[in-house]
């Protein structure tokens, strides 16, 4: 791409779209912007970008903009089979995503983490370890800050740690992280990717451009992920809870890397087997970057977790409230349920992504969850799975705030209330963060 000559159309004025637009404008490109969403946030962003030199187009002007542009830049929320990229591709235009675009201008090594679950926590652990070792870590990607927004902060001492979603991987063709991590792959986003085969393929694209000088950090315990070693030319390093692999592994309560003791797993402040798996992935990355085991151990002992992931909020009338809004699929909710030790009221529901909830309720029946409150667009699908599994202790509430209040009425002193929706937020909220913040706000009002 020749930025000063090519014309760009950025579709989707989200954080990624804003970052991509500013990246292009700062390098002298002519940039059109479009979003069919008319929220106040989008209107404000559109106006700000227009002041900076972007050309905002309406739906009536969109066809002409597609014909005029050379490259269409998609925000992650815009699917590759959306009518705009389909029309652009038929017209011979190049389709690229914000992640790929930004990576072309990134001079720092990239550690990219994908997977169905554990991405945010693993990225945050890696970021903590790097900073503890005196390395300038830039945490970005699907975690909330686009890669395009951190490029100007890069120095000779920088390492970029990027959380990468399947939505972002749809549009990559040359993205080449120095270290690519795949935590696990379980069913998710099937309403967008149509089936598991497509979803697995999209996830594997994080490996496709790697060469012999790069590394792939893969879960040995996940057969689907382990098999993806065949998809890359890079050096494969595994992590495992079950086997002494060539990489990081758990044995007798301790964490090792290639036979070298790193730390006791109990020293990590986060509970749950899934968090030990996240630690193992982070240890692999740290070792590959040459960080000492002592430094890794000290950093992870201080790591306290991330917001919206089994986050303790407050106690209300003797019951503890936990925000797990980041659990946007059944497997993530199952991991949160596993971490609960007290009798638990569980709040489920959100956008219906076409997922199957049978395994979720099979797990709930064997857990400490004694009641489930179902809400959101997916509440009827959840109810169907609950009834088919024989789990009858459920309530339904269409409104989110009502669901939280209902959980409060059911919970007893000594119980836990866990909001782990097993669904995405887009039936009502802009993202899981807004949803989690709303849950926190409601709970805090209980004690006001």
C-alpha positions as CSV (number, residue, x, y, z in Angstrom):
1,X,0.0,0.0,0.0
2,X,1.1,3.5,-0.9
3,X,-0.7,5.5,1.8
4,X,-0.3,8.9,0.2
5,X,-1.8,7.7,-3.1
6,X,-4.3,5.0,-2.1
7,X,-7.7,5.9,-0.8
8,X,-9.2,4.0,2.2
9,X,-12.7,3.4,3.4
10,X,-12.9,2.5,7.2
11,X,-16.1,0.6,8.0
12,X,-17.2,0.6,11.6
13,X,-16.4,3.6,13.8
14,X,-15.5,1.5,16.9
15,X,-12.3,1.8,18.9
16,X,-10.6,-0.1,16.2
17,X,-12.1,2.0,13.4
18,X,-11.1,5.2,15.2
19,X,-7.6,3.9,15.7
20,X,-7.2,2.8,12.0
21,X,-8.6,6.1,10.7
22,X,-6.1,8.1,12.9
23,X,-3.2,5.9,11.8
24,X,-4.1,6.5,8.1
25,X,-4.6,10.2,8.5
26,X,-1.3,10.6,10.4
27,X,0.5,9.1,7.5
28,X,-1.1,11.3,4.8
29,X,-3.8,8.9,3.5
30,X,-7.2,10.0,2.2
31,X,-9.7,8.3,4.4
32,X,-13.5,7.8,4.1
33,X,-15.4,6.6,7.2
34,X,-18.8,4.8,7.5
35,X,-20.9,3.4,10.2
36,X,-24.6,2.6,10.0
37,X,-24.9,2.9,13.8
38,X,-26.3,6.2,14.9
39,X,-25.6,6.1,18.6
40,X,-24.3,9.3,20.3
41,X,-20.8,7.6,20.7
42,X,-20.6,7.0,17.0
43,X,-21.9,10.4,16.1
44,X,-19.3,12.1,18.4
45,X,-16.5,9.9,17.0
46,X,-17.6,10.6,13.4
47,X,-17.5,14.4,14.1
48,X,-14.1,14.3,15.7
49,X,-12.6,12.3,12.9
50,X,-14.1,14.6,10.3
51,X,-12.4,17.5,12.0
52,X,-9.1,15.6,11.8
53,X,-9.5,15.2,8.0
54,X,-11.6,12.1,7.5
55,X,-14.5,12.2,5.0
56,X,-17.7,10.9,6.6
57,X,-20.1,9.2,4.1
58,X,-23.8,8.5,4.5
59,X,-25.6,5.4,3.4
60,X,-26.5,7.1,0.1
61,X,-22.9,8.0,-0.6
62,X,-21.5,4.5,0.4
63,X,-21.7,3.0,-3.1
64,X,-19.6,5.8,-4.6
65,X,-17.1,5.6,-1.7
66,X,-16.6,1.9,-2.3
67,X,-16.0,2.6,-6.0
68,X,-13.6,5.4,-5.2
69,X,-11.5,3.6,-2.5
70,X,-8.6,1.2,-3.1
71,X,-8.7,-0.5,0.3
72,X,-11.5,-1.2,2.7
73,X,-10.5,-1.4,6.4
74,X,-12.9,-3.5,8.5
75,X,-13.5,-3.1,12.2
76,X,-13.7,-6.5,14.0
77,X,-17.5,-6.1,14.4
78,X,-18.0,-6.1,10.6
79,X,-18.0,-9.7,9.3
80,X,-16.1,-10.6,6.2
81,X,-19.3,-11.7,4.5
82,X,-21.1,-8.4,5.2
83,X,-22.5,-6.8,2.1
84,X,-19.9,-3.9,2.1
85,X,-16.7,-6.1,2.0
86,X,-18.5,-8.5,-0.4
87,X,-19.3,-5.6,-2.8
88,X,-15.8,-4.2,-2.4
89,X,-14.1,-7.5,-3.1
90,X,-16.2,-7.9,-6.3
91,X,-15.0,-4.5,-7.4
92,X,-11.3,-5.6,-7.0
93,X,-10.7,-3.7,-3.7
94,X,-8.3,-4.9,-1.1
95,X,-10.0,-6.0,2.2
96,X,-7.9,-5.6,5.4
97,X,-8.6,-5.4,9.2
98,X,-7.4,-2.9,11.7
99,X,-5.1,-5.5,13.3
100,X,-3.4,-6.4,10.0
101,X,-3.1,-2.7,8.9
102,X,-1.5,-1.7,12.2
103,X,0.9,-4.7,12.3
104,X,2.4,-3.5,8.9
105,X,3.6,-0.4,10.8
106,X,4.7,-2.1,14.0
107,X,8.4,-2.1,14.6
108,X,8.3,-4.0,17.9
109,X,8.0,-7.8,18.3
110,X,4.4,-8.9,18.8
111,X,3.2,-11.6,21.3
112,X,-0.3,-12.4,20.0
113,X,-2.7,-14.5,22.2
114,X,-5.9,-16.0,20.9
115,X,-8.2,-18.8,22.0
116,X,-11.8,-19.2,23.0
117,X,-11.1,-18.5,26.7
118,X,-8.3,-17.2,28.8
119,X,-7.0,-14.6,26.3
120,X,-7.4,-11.5,28.5
121,X,-6.0,-13.1,31.6
122,X,-3.0,-14.6,29.8
123,X,-2.3,-11.3,28.0
124,X,-2.5,-9.4,31.3
125,X,-0.2,-12.0,33.0
126,X,2.4,-11.6,30.2
127,X,2.1,-7.8,30.4
128,X,2.7,-8.0,34.2
129,X,5.7,-10.3,33.7
130,X,7.3,-8.1,31.1
131,X,6.9,-4.9,33.1
132,X,8.3,-6.7,36.1
133,X,11.4,-7.5,34.1
134,X,11.8,-3.9,33.0
135,X,10.5,-4.4,29.5
136,X,8.2,-1.8,28.0
137,X,5.1,-3.8,27.4
138,X,2.3,-2.4,25.3
139,X,-1.0,-4.3,26.0
140,X,-3.5,-3.9,23.2
141,X,-5.8,-5.6,20.7
142,X,-9.2,-7.2,21.7
143,X,-8.5,-6.3,25.3
144,X,-9.7,-2.7,24.7
145,X,-6.9,-0.7,23.1
146,X,-6.4,-1.2,19.3
147,X,-2.8,-1.9,18.1
148,X,-3.1,1.1,15.8
149,X,-3.5,3.3,18.9
150,X,-0.2,2.3,20.5
151,X,2.2,2.4,17.5
152,X,3.4,5.9,18.4
153,X,4.5,4.6,21.9
154,X,6.9,2.0,20.6
155,X,10.5,2.3,21.5
156,X,13.6,0.0,21.1
157,X,12.6,-1.6,24.4
158,X,9.0,-2.3,23.5
159,X,7.2,-5.6,23.2
160,X,3.6,-5.6,22.0
161,X,1.2,-8.0,23.8
162,X,-2.0,-8.3,21.7
163,X,-5.2,-10.1,22.5
164,X,-6.5,-11.3,19.2
165,X,-10.1,-12.4,18.5
166,X,-11.5,-14.7,15.8
167,X,-13.2,-11.6,14.4
168,X,-9.8,-9.9,13.9
169,X,-8.3,-13.1,12.4
170,X,-10.9,-13.2,9.7
171,X,-9.1,-10.4,7.8
172,X,-5.4,-11.3,8.3
173,X,-3.2,-12.5,5.5
174,X,0.3,-11.3,6.5
175,X,0.1,-10.9,10.3
176,X,3.2,-12.4,11.7
177,X,3.6,-12.4,15.5
178,X,7.0,-13.3,16.9
179,X,5.1,-15.5,19.5
180,X,1.6,-16.8,18.8
181,X,-0.3,-18.3,21.7
182,X,-3.5,-20.4,21.4
183,X,-5.0,-21.1,24.8
184,X,-7.9,-23.4,23.8
185,X,-10.7,-23.8,21.2
186,X,-14.3,-24.6,22.2
187,X,-17.5,-23.6,20.5
188,X,-18.1,-19.9,20.2
189,X,-19.3,-17.2,17.7
190,X,-20.9,-19.9,15.6
191,X,-23.6,-17.4,14.5
192,X,-20.8,-15.6,12.7
193,X,-18.5,-18.4,11.7
194,X,-21.3,-20.9,10.9
195,X,-19.6,-24.1,12.2
196,X,-16.7,-25.3,14.2
197,X,-14.6,-26.2,11.2
198,X,-14.7,-22.5,10.1
199,X,-14.1,-21.3,13.7
200,X,-11.0,-23.6,14.1
201,X,-9.7,-22.5,10.7
202,X,-10.0,-18.8,11.6
203,X,-8.2,-19.3,14.9
204,X,-5.4,-21.2,13.1
205,X,-4.7,-18.1,10.9
206,X,-2.6,-16.6,13.8
207,X,0.0,-19.2,12.8
208,X,-0.2,-19.1,9.0
209,X,2.6,-16.6,8.3
210,X,5.0,-17.7,11.0
211,X,8.4,-18.9,9.9
212,X,11.2,-20.9,11.5
213,X,12.4,-17.9,13.5
214,X,9.0,-17.5,15.3
215,X,7.3,-19.5,18.1
216,X,3.9,-21.1,18.5
217,X,2.8,-21.7,22.2
218,X,0.0,-24.3,22.1
219,X,-2.1,-26.1,24.7
220,X,-1.1,-29.7,24.6
221,X,-4.2,-30.7,26.6
222,X,-6.6,-29.4,23.9
223,X,-6.5,-31.9,21.0
224,X,-7.8,-29.3,18.6
225,X,-5.1,-26.9,19.5
226,X,-2.3,-29.5,19.6
227,X,-3.2,-30.6,16.1
228,X,-2.6,-27.0,14.9
229,X,1.1,-27.6,15.3
230,X,0.8,-29.0,11.8
231,X,-0.3,-25.6,10.5
232,X,2.9,-23.7,11.2
233,X,6.6,-23.6,10.3
234,X,7.5,-22.0,13.6
235,X,9.0,-23.7,16.6
236,X,6.2,-25.2,18.7
237,X,6.3,-25.0,22.5
238,X,3.5,-26.7,24.5
239,X,2.0,-26.1,27.9
240,X,0.1,-28.8,29.8
241,X,-1.6,-29.6,33.1
242,X,-1.3,-33.3,32.4
243,X,2.0,-34.1,30.7
244,X,5.7,-33.2,31.0
245,X,5.9,-31.5,27.7
246,X,8.6,-29.6,25.8
247,X,7.6,-26.3,27.4
248,X,5.7,-25.4,30.6
249,X,3.9,-28.0,32.7
250,X,2.3,-28.6,36.1
251,X,3.5,-31.4,38.3
252,X,2.8,-32.1,42.0
253,X,1.6,-28.5,42.6
254,X,4.6,-26.9,40.9
255,X,5.2,-25.2,37.6
256,X,8.2,-26.2,35.5
257,X,9.6,-25.1,32.1
258,X,11.6,-27.8,30.3
259,X,12.5,-29.4,33.6
260,X,13.4,-26.2,35.4
261,X,11.3,-25.2,38.5
262,X,9.6,-21.9,38.1
263,X,7.2,-21.5,41.1
264,X,4.6,-23.2,43.2
265,X,1.1,-23.0,41.6
266,X,-0.4,-22.1,45.0
267,X,1.6,-18.8,45.0
268,X,-0.7,-17.4,42.2
269,X,-3.5,-15.4,43.7
270,X,-6.1,-16.5,41.2
271,X,-8.1,-19.7,41.9
272,X,-9.2,-22.4,39.4
273,X,-7.4,-24.9,37.1
274,X,-8.0,-22.6,34.1
275,X,-5.9,-19.9,35.7
276,X,-3.0,-22.4,36.2
277,X,-3.3,-23.1,32.5
278,X,-3.1,-19.4,31.8
279,X,0.0,-19.2,34.0
280,X,1.7,-22.0,32.0
281,X,1.1,-20.2,28.7
282,X,2.5,-17.0,30.2
283,X,5.5,-18.8,31.5
284,X,6.2,-20.2,28.0
285,X,6.2,-16.7,26.6
286,X,8.4,-15.3,29.4
287,X,11.0,-18.0,29.0
288,X,11.1,-17.6,25.2
289,X,11.8,-13.9,25.7
290,X,14.6,-14.7,28.1
291,X,13.1,-13.6,31.4
292,X,14.4,-15.3,34.4
293,X,12.3,-17.8,36.4
294,X,12.8,-15.7,39.5
295,X,11.5,-12.6,37.8
296,X,8.5,-14.5,36.4
297,X,7.7,-15.9,39.8
298,X,7.8,-12.5,41.6
299,X,5.5,-10.9,39.0
300,X,2.9,-13.7,39.0
301,X,2.8,-13.7,42.8
302,X,1.6,-10.1,42.6
303,X,-0.8,-10.5,39.8
304,X,-4.4,-10.0,41.0
305,X,-6.5,-10.8,37.9
306,X,-8.5,-8.7,35.5
307,X,-11.7,-6.8,35.7
308,X,-14.8,-8.6,34.6
309,X,-13.3,-12.1,35.1
310,X,-14.6,-13.7,38.3
311,X,-14.1,-10.3,39.9
312,X,-15.3,-10.0,43.5
313,X,-17.5,-6.9,43.8
314,X,-19.0,-6.7,47.3
315,X,-21.0,-8.6,50.0
316,X,-24.7,-7.8,50.2
317,X,-26.7,-9.1,53.1
318,X,-24.1,-11.8,53.7
319,X,-23.8,-13.0,50.1
320,X,-20.7,-12.4,47.9
321,X,-21.2,-11.0,44.4
322,X,-18.9,-11.9,41.5
323,X,-18.7,-10.2,38.1
324,X,-17.7,-12.6,35.3
325,X,-19.1,-10.6,32.4
326,X,-16.1,-11.7,30.3
327,X,-17.6,-15.2,30.1
328,X,-19.2,-14.8,26.7
329,X,-19.6,-18.6,26.0
330,X,-20.6,-21.7,27.9
331,X,-17.0,-23.0,28.4
332,X,-16.0,-19.8,30.1
333,X,-19.0,-19.9,32.4
334,X,-18.2,-23.5,33.3
335,X,-14.7,-22.5,34.4
336,X,-16.2,-19.8,36.6
337,X,-18.7,-22.2,38.1
338,X,-15.8,-24.6,38.9
339,X,-14.1,-21.8,40.9
340,X,-17.2,-21.3,43.2
341,X,-16.9,-22.9,46.6
342,X,-20.1,-21.6,48.2
343,X,-23.8,-22.3,47.4
344,X,-24.3,-20.1,44.3
345,X,-27.1,-18.3,42.5
346,X,-26.0,-18.0,38.8
347,X,-27.1,-15.3,36.4
348,X,-27.0,-16.4,32.8
349,X,-28.0,-14.9,29.4
350,X,-27.3,-12.3,26.7
351,X,-27.0,-12.3,23.0
352,X,-28.1,-15.6,21.4
353,X,-25.1,-16.7,19.2
354,X,-26.6,-20.1,18.3
355,X,-24.6,-22.0,20.9
356,X,-25.7,-25.2,22.6
357,X,-26.1,-24.9,26.4
358,X,-26.6,-28.6,27.2
359,X,-23.1,-29.1,28.5
360,X,-23.4,-26.0,30.7
361,X,-26.5,-27.3,32.5
362,X,-24.9,-30.8,32.8
363,X,-22.1,-29.0,34.7
364,X,-24.5,-26.9,36.7
365,X,-26.3,-30.0,38.0
366,X,-23.1,-31.3,39.5
367,X,-21.9,-27.9,40.9
368,X,-22.6,-25.7,43.9
369,X,-25.1,-23.7,41.8
370,X,-28.6,-24.2,43.3
371,X,-30.5,-21.7,41.2
372,X,-30.1,-20.0,37.8
373,X,-31.6,-16.7,36.8
374,X,-32.0,-16.5,33.0
375,X,-32.1,-13.2,31.2
376,X,-31.5,-11.5,27.8
377,X,-32.2,-12.6,24.3
378,X,-30.9,-16.2,24.9
379,X,-33.1,-16.9,28.0
380,X,-35.4,-19.2,26.1
381,X,-32.6,-21.2,24.6
382,X,-31.1,-21.5,28.1
383,X,-34.5,-22.5,29.5
384,X,-34.8,-25.2,26.8
385,X,-31.4,-26.7,27.7
386,X,-32.2,-26.5,31.4
387,X,-35.4,-28.4,31.1
388,X,-33.9,-31.0,28.8
389,X,-31.1,-31.6,31.3
390,X,-33.6,-31.9,34.2
391,X,-32.4,-28.8,35.9
392,X,-35.6,-27.1,37.1
393,X,-34.4,-24.5,39.7
394,X,-34.6,-21.6,37.3
395,X,-36.2,-18.1,37.1
396,X,-36.5,-15.8,34.1
397,X,-36.3,-12.1,33.8
398,X,-36.3,-10.2,30.5
399,X,-34.7,-7.1,32.0
400,X,-31.0,-7.3,33.2
401,X,-31.5,-5.2,36.3
402,X,-34.5,-7.2,37.3
403,X,-32.5,-10.4,36.9
404,X,-29.8,-9.1,39.3
405,X,-32.5,-8.0,41.8
406,X,-34.1,-11.4,41.5
407,X,-30.8,-13.1,42.3
408,X,-30.5,-10.9,45.4
409,X,-33.9,-12.0,46.6
410,X,-33.0,-15.7,46.2
411,X,-29.5,-15.5,47.7
412,X,-29.0,-16.3,51.4
413,X,-26.3,-15.2,53.8
414,X,-23.2,-17.2,53.1
415,X,-24.1,-17.8,49.5
416,X,-22.4,-16.4,46.3
417,X,-24.1,-14.6,43.4
418,X,-22.2,-15.2,40.2
419,X,-22.9,-13.2,37.0
420,X,-21.3,-15.4,34.3
421,X,-23.6,-15.0,31.3
422,X,-22.2,-17.7,28.9
423,X,-23.3,-15.3,26.1
424,X,-22.1,-12.1,24.5
425,X,-23.5,-8.8,25.4
426,X,-24.7,-7.4,22.1
427,X,-28.4,-7.9,22.8
428,X,-28.4,-4.9,25.1
429,X,-24.8,-3.6,25.7
430,X,-22.0,-2.4,23.4
431,X,-19.5,-4.9,24.9
432,X,-18.9,-7.1,27.9
433,X,-17.2,-4.2,29.8
434,X,-20.3,-2.0,29.7
435,X,-22.4,-5.0,30.8
436,X,-20.0,-5.8,33.7
437,X,-19.9,-2.2,34.7
438,X,-23.7,-2.2,34.8
439,X,-23.7,-5.3,37.0
440,X,-21.2,-3.6,39.4
441,X,-23.3,-0.4,39.5
442,X,-26.5,-2.4,40.4
443,X,-24.7,-4.4,43.2
444,X,-23.1,-1.2,44.6
445,X,-26.5,0.4,44.8
446,X,-27.7,-2.5,47.0
447,X,-25.4,-1.2,49.8
448,X,-25.9,2.5,49.1
